[in-house]
Amino acid sequence: MMNLRSPTLRQNRRMQGFTLVELMVSVTIGLILVMFLSSLYLNSKSSSRLNDDNARIQEDGRYALSVIGRSLMQAGFGNMLTGNTTDFPPSANPTLTGLMGCDKGFAQPITTTPPTCATTLTAPAFAVSYTSEPYDTVNTPSNSVISGAGTDCSGTQATGATSTAGGLVSNSFYLDTSKNVLYCKGNAGSTAQAILSNVDNMTITYGIDTGNQYTPMQSTTSASTAGASSINGNNKVGWDRVVTVTVCLEIHSTNNVITTSSGQTYYKCGATTATTASDHLLHTTMTRVFTLRNNAAASLVS
């Protein structure tokens, strides 16, 4: 007897697909993969933004400190005139010192050398003065800043520079707390230049030689203390006794790159306990110690 199968039954068997359970499992696995890949992408993007912002603020901070350092290490420099005299301070400003500071910033606008201290601002400021070297008259362009004449931080030519005498350079560094921008104002008539943005705070610590050793024996963040005429020894008084300057900058990123629910934990300038930021910006503190080479040595004047 022949066992004939129905054509309809064979066709239905060939048309069988996935069951509902199999479909649900497939969809679930697919969703898990999509969520994993999305999370991986977002974490990678977040990490990339964090690294980019960290690199940016580190680079910007190092640049600002290098600008400050170049000035500080030349503070009080003068060209030799005789065996024990230099052309700094200039005869037109005989009381000018290589360094001076103010506890509450500079009165704005800055129109004098050295600047006038403010009484109501909150961030400290300091000014650096020195003499540039005479310039070489060979191949001197006639319509631009003379090559080799020396410039201030604004790119303005040193005041009074000639081929036989150096010119005066005076750079004033101050923090505009309303904009969180660190500025440098050069010689009179120049425009203040922003050298670092996103600055929360600047702390200046002065290292003072009180033992005639040309090394810091006392440190203070008070400009009025550092420049006090009562601090003396050898033939140097007041600001000429400052042999080191420690500059500390508290900087934050432009973007919100901290993804945790609470802000970043970091140490502020001079702090011994950590601070938790109230935002999701990246915060860092950069500190550099600079030696005032012309103060950290015996005076030429006998």
C-alpha positions as CSV (number, residue, x, y, z in Angstrom):
1,M,0.0,0.0,0.0
2,M,1.5,3.3,-1.0
3,N,1.9,6.1,1.6
4,L,1.3,9.2,-0.2
5,R,2.1,12.5,1.5
6,S,0.0,15.5,0.9
7,P,1.7,18.2,-1.2
8,T,0.2,20.8,1.1
9,L,1.8,19.3,4.2
10,R,5.2,19.2,2.4
11,Q,4.9,22.8,1.4
12,N,4.0,23.9,5.0
13,R,7.0,22.1,6.4
14,R,9.3,23.9,3.9
15,M,7.7,27.3,4.9
16,Q,8.4,26.9,8.7
17,G,10.5,29.8,10.1
18,F,11.8,31.0,13.6
19,T,9.6,30.6,16.5
20,L,8.5,33.6,18.6
21,V,11.0,32.6,21.3
22,E,13.9,32.5,18.8
23,L,13.0,35.9,17.4
24,M,12.9,37.4,20.9
25,V,16.3,35.9,21.7
26,S,17.8,37.2,18.5
27,V,16.4,40.7,19.1
28,T,17.7,40.7,22.6
29,I,21.2,39.7,21.6
30,G,21.1,42.4,18.9
31,L,20.0,45.1,21.3
32,I,22.7,44.0,23.8
33,L,25.4,44.3,21.0
34,V,24.1,47.7,20.0
35,M,24.1,48.9,23.6
36,F,27.6,47.6,24.1
37,L,29.0,49.2,20.9
38,S,27.2,52.5,21.7
39,S,28.6,52.5,25.3
40,L,32.0,51.7,23.9
41,Y,31.8,54.6,21.4
42,L,30.5,57.1,24.0
43,N,33.2,56.1,26.5
44,S,35.8,56.4,23.9
45,K,34.6,59.8,22.8
46,S,34.4,61.0,26.4
47,S,37.9,59.7,27.1
48,S,39.2,61.4,24.0
49,R,37.6,64.8,25.0
50,L,39.1,64.4,28.5
51,N,42.6,63.7,27.1
52,D,42.3,66.6,24.5
53,D,41.3,69.1,27.2
54,N,43.9,67.9,29.6
55,A,46.6,68.2,26.9
56,R,45.3,71.7,26.0
57,I,45.4,73.1,29.5
58,Q,48.8,71.6,30.2
59,E,50.2,73.1,27.0
60,D,48.6,76.5,27.6
61,G,49.7,76.5,31.2
62,R,53.3,75.7,30.3
63,Y,53.3,78.5,27.7
64,A,52.1,81.0,30.2
65,L,54.7,80.0,32.8
66,S,57.4,80.2,30.2
67,V,56.4,83.7,29.3
68,I,56.4,84.7,33.0
69,G,59.7,82.8,33.6
70,R,61.6,84.6,30.7
71,S,60.8,87.9,32.3
72,L,61.5,86.9,35.9
73,M,64.9,85.4,35.1
74,Q,65.9,88.8,33.5
75,A,64.5,90.9,36.3
76,G,67.0,93.7,37.2
77,F,69.4,93.0,34.3
78,G,71.5,95.9,33.2
79,N,74.3,96.3,30.7
80,M,77.8,96.8,32.2
81,L,78.9,100.5,32.2
82,T,81.9,100.2,34.5
83,G,83.4,97.6,36.7
84,N,80.7,98.0,39.3
85,T,77.8,99.8,37.6
86,T,75.1,98.9,35.0
87,D,72.5,100.9,33.1
88,F,69.7,99.5,35.4
89,P,67.8,101.2,36.9
90,P,67.7,103.9,34.2
91,S,68.7,107.5,35.2
92,A,65.1,108.6,34.4
93,N,63.7,106.2,37.0
94,P,66.4,105.6,39.6
95,T,64.1,103.9,42.2
96,L,62.9,101.3,39.7
97,T,63.5,97.7,40.9
98,G,63.7,94.5,38.8
99,L,60.6,93.1,40.6
100,M,57.7,94.6,42.4
101,G,54.3,93.1,43.4
102,C,50.9,94.1,44.7
103,D,48.7,92.1,46.9
104,K,45.5,93.2,45.3
105,G,46.5,93.7,41.7
106,F,47.2,96.8,39.7
107,A,45.1,99.9,39.3
108,Q,43.7,100.0,35.8
109,P,44.6,101.2,33.3
110,I,48.3,100.7,33.8
111,T,50.0,104.0,32.8
112,T,53.1,104.1,34.9
113,T,56.4,102.2,35.4
114,P,56.1,100.5,37.9
115,P,52.3,100.2,38.0
116,T,50.3,101.5,40.9
117,C,48.8,99.0,43.3
118,A,45.1,98.6,43.5
119,T,43.2,98.5,46.8
120,T,40.0,96.7,46.0
121,L,40.9,93.9,43.6
122,T,41.4,90.3,44.9
123,A,44.2,88.7,42.8
124,P,47.9,89.5,43.3
125,A,50.0,91.0,40.5
126,F,53.7,91.6,39.8
127,A,55.8,93.6,37.4
128,V,59.3,92.8,36.1
129,S,61.7,95.4,34.7
130,Y,65.1,95.1,33.0
131,T,67.3,96.6,30.4
132,S,67.7,95.1,26.9
133,E,71.0,94.9,25.1
134,P,71.9,97.5,22.4
135,Y,70.8,96.4,18.9
136,D,72.9,95.7,15.8
137,T,72.4,98.3,13.1
138,V,73.3,95.8,10.3
139,N,70.3,94.9,8.1
140,T,67.9,97.0,10.2
141,P,64.4,97.3,8.7
142,S,63.3,100.9,8.4
143,N,59.6,100.3,8.9
144,S,59.2,97.8,11.7
145,V,60.5,97.0,15.1
146,I,64.3,97.0,15.0
147,S,65.7,93.4,15.1
148,G,67.6,92.7,18.2
149,A,66.4,95.8,20.1
150,G,64.5,93.7,22.6
151,T,60.7,93.8,23.1
152,D,58.3,93.5,25.9
153,C,55.6,90.8,26.3
154,S,53.3,92.8,23.9
155,G,55.9,92.8,21.2
156,T,56.6,96.5,21.6
157,Q,60.2,97.7,21.2
158,A,62.2,98.4,24.4
159,T,61.9,102.0,25.4
160,G,64.9,104.1,24.4
161,A,66.8,101.3,22.7
162,T,69.6,102.4,20.4
163,S,72.7,100.8,18.8
164,T,74.8,102.0,21.7
165,A,72.4,101.7,24.7
166,G,69.9,99.2,25.8
167,G,66.2,100.0,26.2
168,L,63.9,99.6,29.2
169,V,61.5,96.6,29.3
170,S,58.7,96.5,31.8
171,N,56.2,93.6,31.9
172,S,53.2,93.7,34.3
173,F,51.4,90.4,34.9
174,Y,47.9,90.4,36.4
175,L,44.8,88.3,36.6
176,D,41.4,89.7,35.5
177,T,39.1,87.7,37.8
178,S,36.0,88.9,36.0
179,K,37.1,87.1,32.8
180,N,39.4,84.5,34.4
181,V,42.2,85.7,32.0
182,L,45.9,86.2,32.8
183,Y,47.3,89.3,31.1
184,C,50.7,90.8,30.5
185,K,51.0,94.5,29.9
186,G,54.2,95.7,28.4
187,N,55.7,99.2,28.2
188,A,53.6,102.3,28.4
189,G,51.5,102.6,25.2
190,S,51.3,98.9,24.5
191,T,48.2,96.9,24.7
192,A,47.8,94.2,27.3
193,Q,48.0,90.7,25.9
194,A,46.1,87.7,27.2
195,I,48.6,84.9,27.8
196,L,46.2,82.3,29.5
197,S,42.5,81.9,29.8
198,N,40.4,79.9,32.2
199,V,42.5,80.9,35.2
200,D,40.7,80.5,38.5
201,N,43.5,81.9,40.7
202,M,47.1,82.9,40.8
203,T,49.3,82.7,43.8
204,I,52.7,84.4,44.1
205,T,55.2,83.3,46.7
206,Y,58.3,85.4,47.2
207,G,61.6,83.8,48.4
208,I,63.6,86.3,50.4
209,D,67.3,86.2,51.3
210,T,67.5,87.4,54.9
211,G,70.9,85.8,55.7
212,N,73.2,87.2,53.1
213,Q,73.4,83.8,51.5
214,Y,71.7,84.7,48.2
215,T,69.2,81.8,48.7
216,P,65.7,82.1,50.0
217,M,65.7,82.0,53.8
218,Q,62.1,83.2,54.2
219,S,59.0,82.9,52.0
220,T,55.8,84.9,51.9
221,T,52.8,85.5,49.7
222,S,52.5,89.1,50.9
223,A,53.9,91.6,48.5
224,S,54.0,94.2,51.2
225,T,56.2,92.0,53.3
226,A,58.5,91.0,50.4
227,G,59.1,94.6,49.4
228,A,59.5,96.0,52.9
229,S,62.6,98.1,53.3
230,S,63.2,96.6,56.8
231,I,64.2,93.4,55.2
232,N,67.8,94.0,54.2
233,G,71.3,92.6,54.3
234,N,74.6,93.3,52.5
235,N,73.8,96.3,50.3
236,K,70.4,95.1,49.0
237,V,67.1,96.2,50.5
238,G,63.4,95.6,49.8
239,W,62.6,94.0,46.5
240,D,66.2,93.4,45.7
241,R,66.2,90.8,48.5
242,V,63.8,88.6,46.6
243,V,65.8,85.8,45.0
244,T,63.0,83.4,43.9
245,V,59.4,83.7,42.8
246,T,57.0,80.8,42.9
247,V,54.1,81.1,40.5
248,C,51.1,78.9,41.0
249,L,48.1,78.9,38.6
250,E,44.8,77.2,39.0
251,I,43.4,76.4,35.6
252,H,40.2,74.7,34.3
253,S,39.1,73.3,30.9
254,T,36.7,74.9,28.5
255,N,34.5,71.9,28.2
256,N,32.6,69.7,30.7
257,V,34.6,66.6,30.5
258,I,34.2,65.0,33.9
259,T,31.5,62.4,33.5
260,T,31.1,61.3,37.2
261,S,28.2,62.6,39.2
262,S,30.5,64.6,41.5
263,G,33.1,67.0,40.3
264,Q,36.8,66.4,40.1
265,T,38.9,66.3,43.3
266,Y,42.1,68.3,43.1
267,Y,44.5,70.4,45.2
268,K,44.4,74.2,45.0
269,C,47.6,76.4,45.3
270,G,49.2,75.9,48.7
271,A,46.4,73.6,49.9
272,T,47.0,70.5,52.1
273,T,43.5,69.1,51.7
274,A,41.8,68.3,48.5
275,T,38.9,70.3,47.0
276,T,35.9,68.8,45.1
277,A,34.9,71.0,42.2
278,S,31.3,72.1,42.0
279,D,31.2,71.7,38.2
280,H,32.2,69.1,35.6
281,L,35.2,70.9,34.2
282,L,38.7,69.5,34.4
283,H,40.8,71.4,36.9
284,T,44.6,71.4,37.3
285,T,47.2,73.3,39.3
286,M,50.6,74.2,37.8
287,T,53.5,75.5,39.9
288,R,56.9,76.8,38.8
289,V,59.8,78.3,40.8
290,F,61.9,80.9,39.1
291,T,65.3,82.3,40.3
292,L,65.9,86.0,39.9
293,R,69.5,85.6,38.7
294,N,70.4,89.2,39.2
295,N,69.3,89.2,42.8
296,A,70.7,85.8,43.7
297,A,74.3,87.0,43.5
298,A,76.4,89.6,45.2
299,S,75.9,93.2,44.2
300,L,78.4,94.8,41.9
301,V,78.1,98.0,44.0
302,S,80.7,98.0,46.8
